[in-house]
Amino acid sequence: ENRSIPVPDLIITDQNMSGINGLDLLANLKKKYPEISMILMTGFGDKDLVVKSLKGGVEDYLDKPFSSDDLVSAIHRIEEKILTRRTHFKEYFRDLSHELKNRLTGIMGNAYLMSEEENLSLSATGMVDTILDESQKLNQLMESYLSEAAQGTGIYKINKSVFSLGELIKDTVNLLQPNAMSQSVRIETRIE
């Protein structure tokens, strides 16, 4: 697992592939990356497959043949779901950080009052000082998190660009062609 390679938000895959099918691919990916969304394409309009795929976590399903507009619409639906999930996560994280900071402030206040006691033993004074020091570090961390949450609006921008589906397919085929040829597999495309 190479974490320097970003995990994509969306996987678009065919159900029928050599070596693995789309549902098995999804199951494997969801184990490691439960946040991944998937669009499953198939040339077989099998209702049982549709039900199984949706229960398995596929977020959208396209029957072949489909138009580029169908694909773009499916991508837009997934994009909206991703944005909603991220917004909810950010709100949850902001609320959690705020609650933790409030609790930490209480701990720090009580530790400070204890440090002012005249009858504390040397070891108790050392423990209170440690509590104050570590609480201050946690407080700075929580301030940082709250600052990050406050700066955002809860809206994430997804960069969009116009692309040619045909060019994307050609580029993909060009990348796959050497490996396919080494295994005596011929890839042909016809883009209308």
KAHU-V436447 format. One line per field, one symbol per residue. psi: psi as a letter, one per 20 degrees, with the letter a starting at -180 (. if undefined). A space follows every 10 residues. Layout:
psi->???
This chain:
psi->ooiipqpqhp porqgorphq rghhgggghh ghmiipqppp qqjolohhgg ggghhiipiq pppqqqrhhg ggggghgggg ggggghgggg gggggggggh ggghgggggh hghhhiphjp rghhgggghg ggghhhghgg ghggghgghh hrijpppppq qpqphghggg ggghhhgggg hijkpppqqo p.
